[in-house]
């Protein structure tokens, strides 16, 4: 059950919502103005875990690069 962050493109309110399905994502409304004109935001989790501005991973879990291929997280 992922929690998604959204921004309303009409009133600029940011909010989070729990989505159980694709239909929930499609029917997301701004809690402030009720608009469906919303966009998903990039999770702040990635910036806290060491993802750099170039899109590559610079955290302490391995050296997988931007799309894997290394030994990070025990894959490959």
DAJOPE-V101778 format. One line per field, one symbol per residue. psi: psi as a letter, one per 30 degrees, with the letter a starting at -180 (. if undefined). A space follows every 50 residues. Layout:
psi: ???
This chain:
psi: ikkkklkkfeggkkllkkkfleeeefgklkfefgkgilkklkkfeeffgg klffflkgaggaifafgafagkggl.
